[in-house]
């Protein structure tokens, strides 16, 4: 099931890559034909997005490789590298758009209404479809790609609304003001997303996992006397791992040793953790500092 999800995500990222690349080339031509600096600038931006998405696709595909002697936990964290890379591209792109928009407030550029209107419709449809395909994502990597697509959709919606408002009012300053608003929204989302990636990389406890609750439930199992040295982390926000030391009663024999261990694993599994290593002890290891 997990493998199927990864394959599905890879196909969505591939689709987003080809749609974005094709549309950026279309924009280059449109920018030349309409003499629109705005369209040409967005073409460069979309082309940069395409490169980032292409790298994300490569890393996502690499992350599906099984564990080997070099990477005993597997290649899942390559997906995180893709997520972090695309988030950084978004942050840099948003900052550049913000600076250009500030400059255009003081030096407004005349909008080519017909060209901008038609390209905005195409932009919303094409990027909107790619955003929809990557919206129901599991991995941080695909969610980063979805942010790219969402940024483009919002950008073209701003172009559409801005072009209409400018057509009615003649105020060219509307275009950079909308660009500033969108760059701030996307920049904040990208920053939060990159922070989520960093939390996984530094092996913080995954979202939704309560260590004290796990210890409480394990302590309720018959013959369990103490739970300590509990460590929980994730490779890619999906695969969650746990190790713990469990002190059991000295009455536990070899016959029911594995039964107790299996009960502990079942409790842990109910909390969403399917990869667990349980160290069974008869004496309190905590007091001997044997971590």
DRENDO-1510 file (C-alpha; in Angstrom, 1 decimal, always signed):
<recs>
REC; n; res; u; v; w
REC; 1; UNK; +0.0; +0.0; +0.0 .
REC; 2; UNK; +2.9; +2.4; +0.9 .
REC; 3; UNK; +4.7; +1.5; -2.3 .
REC; 4; UNK; +1.5; +2.2; -4.3 .
REC; 5; UNK; +1.2; +5.6; -2.6 .
REC; 6; UNK; +4.8; +6.5; -3.5 .
REC; 7; UNK; +4.2; +5.4; -7.2 .
REC; 8; UNK; +1.1; +7.6; -7.3 .
REC; 9; UNK; +2.9; +10.6; -5.8 .
REC; 10; UNK; +5.8; +10.1; -8.4 .
REC; 11; UNK; +3.3; +10.2; -11.2 .
REC; 12; UNK; +1.7; +13.4; -9.8 .
REC; 13; UNK; +5.0; +15.1; -9.5 .
REC; 14; UNK; +5.9; +14.0; -13.1 .
REC; 15; UNK; +2.6; +15.4; -14.3 .
REC; 16; UNK; +3.3; +18.7; -12.5 .
REC; 17; UNK; +6.8; +18.9; -14.0 .
REC; 18; UNK; +5.7; +18.5; -17.6 .
REC; 19; UNK; +2.7; +20.8; -17.2 .
REC; 20; UNK; +4.9; +23.5; -15.7 .
REC; 21; UNK; +7.7; +23.1; -18.2 .
REC; 22; UNK; +5.3; +23.1; -21.2 .
REC; 23; UNK; +3.5; +26.2; -19.9 .
REC; 24; UNK; +6.8; +28.1; -19.1 .
REC; 25; UNK; +7.9; +27.6; -22.8 .
REC; 26; UNK; +4.4; +28.7; -23.9 .
REC; 27; UNK; +4.9; +31.9; -21.7 .
REC; 28; UNK; +8.3; +32.6; -23.3 .
REC; 29; UNK; +6.6; +32.7; -26.7 .
REC; 30; UNK; +3.7; +34.7; -25.3 .
REC; 31; UNK; +6.0; +37.2; -23.7 .
REC; 32; UNK; +7.9; +37.8; -26.9 .
REC; 33; UNK; +4.7; +38.1; -29.0 .
REC; 34; UNK; +2.8; +40.5; -26.6 .
REC; 35; UNK; +6.0; +42.4; -25.6 .
REC; 36; UNK; +4.9; +41.8; -22.0 .
REC; 37; UNK; +7.6; +42.0; -19.4 .
REC; 38; UNK; +5.3; +40.5; -16.7 .
REC; 39; UNK; +4.6; +37.4; -18.8 .
REC; 40; UNK; +8.2; +37.0; -19.7 .
REC; 41; UNK; +9.3; +37.3; -16.0 .
REC; 42; UNK; +6.7; +34.8; -15.0 .
REC; 43; UNK; +8.0; +32.4; -17.7 .
REC; 44; UNK; +11.5; +32.6; -16.1 .
REC; 45; UNK; +9.9; +31.9; -12.7 .
REC; 46; UNK; +7.9; +28.9; -14.0 .
REC; 47; UNK; +11.0; +27.5; -15.7 .
REC; 48; UNK; +12.8; +27.7; -12.3 .
REC; 49; UNK; +9.8; +25.9; -10.8 .
REC; 50; UNK; +10.1; +23.2; -13.4 .
REC; 51; UNK; +13.7; +22.6; -12.5 .
REC; 52; UNK; +12.9; +22.3; -8.8 .
REC; 53; UNK; +10.0; +20.0; -9.5 .
REC; 54; UNK; +12.2; +17.8; -11.8 .
REC; 55; UNK; +14.7; +17.5; -9.0 .
REC; 56; UNK; +11.9; +16.6; -6.6 .
REC; 57; UNK; +10.7; +13.9; -8.9 .
REC; 58; UNK; +14.2; +12.4; -9.1 .
REC; 59; UNK; +14.6; +12.4; -5.4 .
REC; 60; UNK; +11.1; +11.1; -4.7 .
REC; 61; UNK; +11.8; +8.2; -7.1 .
REC; 62; UNK; +15.1; +7.6; -5.4 .
REC; 63; UNK; +13.4; +7.5; -2.0 .
REC; 64; UNK; +11.5; +4.3; -3.0 .
REC; 65; UNK; +14.7; +2.2; -3.1 .
REC; 66; UNK; +14.9; -0.5; -0.5 .
REC; 67; UNK; +17.5; -0.5; +2.3 .
REC; 68; UNK; +21.0; -1.8; +1.5 .
REC; 69; UNK; +24.4; -2.0; +3.2 .
REC; 70; UNK; +25.0; +1.7; +2.6 .
REC; 71; UNK; +21.7; +3.0; +3.9 .
REC; 72; UNK; +20.3; +0.5; +6.3 .
REC; 73; UNK; +17.1; +2.5; +6.9 .
REC; 74; UNK; +16.5; +2.9; +3.2 .
REC; 75; UNK; +16.4; +6.0; +0.9 .
REC; 76; UNK; +13.2; +7.6; +2.3 .
REC; 77; UNK; +14.9; +10.8; +3.4 .
REC; 78; UNK; +15.8; +11.6; -0.2 .
REC; 79; UNK; +12.2; +12.6; -0.4 .
REC; 80; UNK; +12.8; +15.1; +2.4 .
REC; 81; UNK; +15.7; +16.6; +0.5 .
REC; 82; UNK; +13.3; +17.2; -2.4 .
REC; 83; UNK; +10.8; +18.9; +0.0 .
REC; 84; UNK; +13.5; +21.1; +1.5 .
REC; 85; UNK; +14.9; +22.0; -1.9 .
REC; 86; UNK; +11.6; +23.0; -3.3 .
REC; 87; UNK; +10.7; +25.0; -0.2 .
REC; 88; UNK; +13.9; +27.0; -0.4 .
REC; 89; UNK; +13.2; +27.7; -4.1 .
REC; 90; UNK; +9.8; +29.0; -3.1 .
REC; 91; UNK; +11.2; +31.2; -0.4 .
REC; 92; UNK; +13.8; +32.7; -2.7 .
REC; 93; UNK; +11.3; +33.1; -5.5 .
REC; 94; UNK; +8.8; +34.8; -3.2 .
REC; 95; UNK; +11.5; +37.2; -2.0 .
REC; 96; UNK; +12.5; +38.1; -5.6 .
REC; 97; UNK; +8.8; +38.6; -6.6 .
REC; 98; UNK; +8.4; +40.8; -3.5 .
REC; 99; UNK; +11.4; +43.0; -4.4 .
REC; 100; UNK; +10.3; +43.4; -8.0 .
REC; 101; UNK; +6.7; +44.2; -6.9 .
REC; 102; UNK; +8.0; +46.9; -4.5 .
REC; 103; UNK; +10.0; +48.4; -7.4 .
REC; 104; UNK; +6.9; +48.4; -9.7 .
REC; 105; UNK; +4.8; +50.3; -7.1 .
REC; 106; UNK; +7.1; +53.3; -7.8 .
REC; 107; UNK; +7.5; +52.5; -11.5 .
REC; 108; UNK; +4.2; +50.8; -12.6 .
REC; 109; UNK; +4.3; +48.8; -15.9 .
REC; 110; UNK; +1.5; +49.2; -18.4 .
REC; 111; UNK; -0.7; +46.0; -18.5 .
REC; 112; UNK; -1.4; +44.4; -21.9 .
REC; 113; UNK; -5.0; +43.5; -21.1 .
REC; 114; UNK; -5.9; +41.1; -23.8 .
REC; 115; UNK; -2.6; +39.1; -23.6 .
REC; 116; UNK; -2.6; +39.1; -19.8 .
REC; 117; UNK; -6.3; +38.1; -19.7 .
REC; 118; UNK; -5.9; +35.1; -22.0 .
REC; 119; UNK; -2.7; +33.9; -20.4 .
REC; 120; UNK; -4.2; +34.2; -17.0 .
REC; 121; UNK; -7.1; +31.9; -18.0 .
REC; 122; UNK; -4.6; +29.3; -19.4 .
REC; 123; UNK; -2.4; +29.7; -16.3 .
REC; 124; UNK; -5.3; +29.1; -13.9 .
REC; 125; UNK; -6.5; +26.0; -15.8 .
REC; 126; UNK; -3.2; +24.3; -16.3 .
REC; 127; UNK; -1.6; +25.1; -13.0 .
REC; 128; UNK; -4.9; +24.5; -11.2 .
REC; 129; UNK; -5.1; +21.0; -12.6 .
REC; 130; UNK; -1.6; +20.3; -11.4 .
REC; 131; UNK; -2.4; +21.7; -8.0 .
REC; 132; UNK; -5.5; +19.5; -7.8 .
REC; 133; UNK; -3.5; +16.3; -8.7 .
REC; 134; UNK; -0.9; +17.0; -6.0 .
REC; 135; UNK; -3.3; +18.3; -3.3 .
REC; 136; UNK; -4.1; +14.9; -1.7 .
REC; 137; UNK; -0.5; +14.2; -0.9 .
REC; 138; UNK; +1.1; +12.2; +1.8 .
REC; 139; UNK; +4.8; +13.0; +1.5 .
REC; 140; UNK; +6.4; +16.4; +2.4 .
REC; 141; UNK; +8.0; +16.4; -1.0 .
REC; 142; UNK; +4.8; +16.3; -3.0 .
REC; 143; UNK; +3.2; +18.9; -0.6 .
REC; 144; UNK; +6.2; +21.1; -1.5 .
REC; 145; UNK; +5.4; +20.6; -5.2 .
REC; 146; UNK; +1.8; +21.4; -4.5 .
REC; 147; UNK; +2.9; +24.7; -2.9 .
REC; 148; UNK; +4.6; +25.5; -6.2 .
REC; 149; UNK; +1.5; +24.8; -8.1 .
REC; 150; UNK; -0.7; +26.8; -5.7 .
REC; 151; UNK; +1.7; +29.7; -6.0 .
REC; 152; UNK; +1.3; +29.7; -9.7 .
REC; 153; UNK; -2.5; +29.4; -9.5 .
REC; 154; UNK; -2.7; +32.3; -7.1 .
REC; 155; UNK; -0.3; +34.3; -9.2 .
REC; 156; UNK; -2.4; +33.9; -12.3 .
REC; 157; UNK; -5.6; +34.7; -10.4 .
REC; 158; UNK; -3.9; +37.9; -9.3 .
REC; 159; UNK; -3.0; +38.6; -12.9 .
REC; 160; UNK; -6.6; +38.0; -14.0 .
REC; 161; UNK; -8.2; +40.1; -11.2 .
REC; 162; UNK; -5.5; +42.8; -11.5 .
REC; 163; UNK; -5.9; +43.0; -15.3 .
REC; 164; UNK; -9.7; +43.5; -14.9 .
REC; 165; UNK; -9.3; +46.1; -12.2 .
REC; 166; UNK; -6.7; +48.0; -14.1 .
REC; 167; UNK; -8.9; +47.9; -17.2 .
REC; 168; UNK; -11.7; +49.5; -15.2 .
REC; 169; UNK; -9.7; +51.9; -13.1 .
REC; 170; UNK; -6.5; +52.5; -15.0 .
REC; 171; UNK; -4.5; +52.0; -11.8 .
REC; 172; UNK; -1.4; +50.0; -12.9 .
REC; 173; UNK; -0.2; +49.9; -9.2 .
REC; 174; UNK; -2.9; +47.2; -8.5 .
REC; 175; UNK; -0.7; +44.6; -10.2 .
REC; 176; UNK; +2.4; +44.9; -7.9 .
REC; 177; UNK; +0.2; +45.2; -4.7 .
REC; 178; UNK; -1.4; +41.9; -5.5 .
REC; 179; UNK; +2.0; +40.4; -6.2 .
REC; 180; UNK; +3.2; +41.5; -2.8 .
REC; 181; UNK; +0.2; +39.9; -1.1 .
REC; 182; UNK; +0.7; +36.6; -2.9 .
REC; 183; UNK; +4.5; +36.5; -2.3 .
REC; 184; UNK; +3.9; +37.0; +1.4 .
REC; 185; UNK; +1.2; +34.3; +1.6 .
REC; 186; UNK; +3.4; +31.7; -0.3 .
REC; 187; UNK; +6.5; +32.8; +1.6 .
REC; 188; UNK; +4.9; +32.2; +4.9 .
REC; 189; UNK; +3.6; +28.8; +3.8 .
REC; 190; UNK; +7.0; +27.8; +2.4 .
REC; 191; UNK; +8.7; +28.8; +5.6 .
REC; 192; UNK; +6.3; +26.7; +7.7 .
REC; 193; UNK; +6.7; +23.8; +5.3 .
REC; 194; UNK; +10.5; +23.9; +5.4 .
REC; 195; UNK; +10.3; +24.1; +9.2 .
REC; 196; UNK; +8.3; +20.8; +9.2 .
REC; 197; UNK; +11.0; +19.2; +7.1 .
REC; 198; UNK; +13.7; +20.3; +9.5 .
REC; 199; UNK; +11.8; +18.9; +12.4 .
REC; 200; UNK; +11.8; +15.5; +10.7 .
REC; 201; UNK; +15.5; +15.7; +9.8 .
REC; 202; UNK; +16.5; +16.5; +13.5 .
REC; 203; UNK; +14.4; +13.5; +14.5 .
REC; 204; UNK; +11.8; +15.3; +16.7 .
REC; 205; UNK; +8.8; +13.3; +17.9 .
REC; 206; UNK; +6.3; +13.1; +14.9 .
REC; 207; UNK; +3.0; +14.9; +15.0 .
REC; 208; UNK; +0.2; +13.0; +16.8 .
REC; 209; UNK; +2.6; +10.9; +18.9 .
REC; 210; UNK; +2.3; +11.3; +22.7 .
REC; 211; UNK; +5.2; +9.5; +24.4 .
REC; 212; UNK; +3.7; +9.7; +27.9 .
REC; 213; UNK; +0.4; +8.2; +26.6 .
REC; 214; UNK; +2.4; +5.3; +25.0 .
REC; 215; UNK; +4.3; +4.7; +28.3 .
REC; 216; UNK; +1.0; +4.8; +30.2 .
REC; 217; UNK; -0.6; +2.2; +28.0 .
REC; 218; UNK; +2.4; -0.1; +28.0 .
REC; 219; UNK; +2.6; +0.1; +31.8 .
REC; 220; UNK; -1.0; -1.2; +32.0 .
REC; 221; UNK; +0.1; -4.5; +30.4 .
REC; 222; UNK; +0.3; -7.5; +32.8 .
REC; 223; UNK; +3.8; -8.1; +34.2 .
REC; 224; UNK; +5.2; -4.8; +33.0 .
REC; 225; UNK; +6.8; -2.8; +35.9 .
REC; 226; UNK; +8.5; +0.1; +34.2 .
REC; 227; UNK; +9.0; +1.8; +30.8 .
REC; 228; UNK; +12.0; +4.0; +30.0 .
REC; 229; UNK; +14.4; +5.2; +27.4 .
REC; 230; UNK; +11.6; +5.7; +24.9 .
REC; 231; UNK; +12.7; +7.2; +21.5 .
REC; 232; UNK; +10.4; +8.0; +18.6 .
REC; 233; UNK; +11.4; +9.4; +15.3 .
REC; 234; UNK; +10.4; +9.4; +11.6 .
REC; 235; UNK; +12.3; +9.0; +8.4 .
REC; 236; UNK; +9.9; +10.9; +6.1 .
REC; 237; UNK; +6.9; +11.8; +8.3 .
REC; 238; UNK; +5.2; +8.6; +7.2 .
REC; 239; UNK; +7.5; +5.8; +8.5 .
REC; 240; UNK; +7.6; +6.1; +12.3 .
REC; 241; UNK; +10.1; +4.2; +14.4 .
REC; 242; UNK; +10.3; +3.5; +18.1 .
REC; 243; UNK; +12.7; +1.9; +20.6 .
REC; 244; UNK; +12.0; +1.4; +24.3 .
REC; 245; UNK; +13.3; -0.4; +27.3 .
REC; 246; UNK; +10.6; -2.3; +29.3 .
REC; 247; UNK; +11.2; -3.8; +32.7 .
REC; 248; UNK; +9.1; -6.8; +33.4 .
REC; 249; UNK; +8.4; -8.9; +36.5 .
REC; 250; UNK; +10.9; -11.6; +37.3 .
REC; 251; UNK; +8.1; -14.1; +37.2 .
REC; 252; UNK; +8.0; -13.7; +33.4 .
REC; 253; UNK; +9.5; -17.0; +31.9 .
REC; 254; UNK; +10.8; -17.8; +28.5 .
REC; 255; UNK; +7.5; -19.3; +27.7 .
REC; 256; UNK; +5.5; -16.0; +28.0 .
REC; 257; UNK; +8.4; -13.6; +27.3 .
REC; 258; UNK; +7.5; -13.3; +23.6 .
REC; 259; UNK; +3.8; -12.9; +24.5 .
REC; 260; UNK; +4.5; -9.9; +26.6 .
REC; 261; UNK; +6.7; -8.4; +23.9 .
REC; 262; UNK; +4.0; -9.0; +21.3 .
REC; 263; UNK; +1.4; -7.3; +23.5 .
REC; 264; UNK; +3.7; -4.2; +23.8 .
REC; 265; UNK; +4.1; -4.1; +20.0 .
REC; 266; UNK; +0.3; -4.3; +19.5 .
REC; 267; UNK; -0.2; -1.3; +21.9 .
REC; 268; UNK; +2.5; +0.7; +20.0 .
REC; 269; UNK; +1.0; -0.3; +16.6 .
REC; 270; UNK; -2.4; +1.1; +17.7 .
REC; 271; UNK; -0.6; +4.5; +18.1 .
REC; 272; UNK; +0.4; +4.4; +14.4 .
REC; 273; UNK; +4.0; +3.1; +15.0 .
REC; 274; UNK; +4.6; -0.1; +12.9 .
REC; 275; UNK; +8.4; -0.3; +13.3 .
REC; 276; UNK; +9.3; -0.9; +17.0 .
REC; 277; UNK; +12.3; -2.4; +18.8 .
REC; 278; UNK; +11.5; -3.5; +22.4 .
REC; 279; UNK; +14.3; -4.2; +24.9 .
REC; 280; UNK; +13.0; -6.5; +27.7 .
REC; 281; UNK; +14.8; -6.2; +31.1 .
REC; 282; UNK; +14.3; -8.0; +34.5 .
REC; 283; UNK; +16.2; -5.3; +36.4 .
REC; 284; UNK; +15.8; -1.5; +36.3 .
REC; 285; UNK; +18.3; -0.5; +33.7 .
REC; 286; UNK; +17.5; +3.1; +34.4 .
REC; 287; UNK; +19.2; +3.1; +37.8 .
REC; 288; UNK; +22.3; +1.5; +36.3 .
REC; 289; UNK; +22.5; +4.1; +33.6 .
REC; 290; UNK; +22.9; +1.4; +30.9 .
REC; 291; UNK; +21.5; +3.5; +28.0 .
</recs>
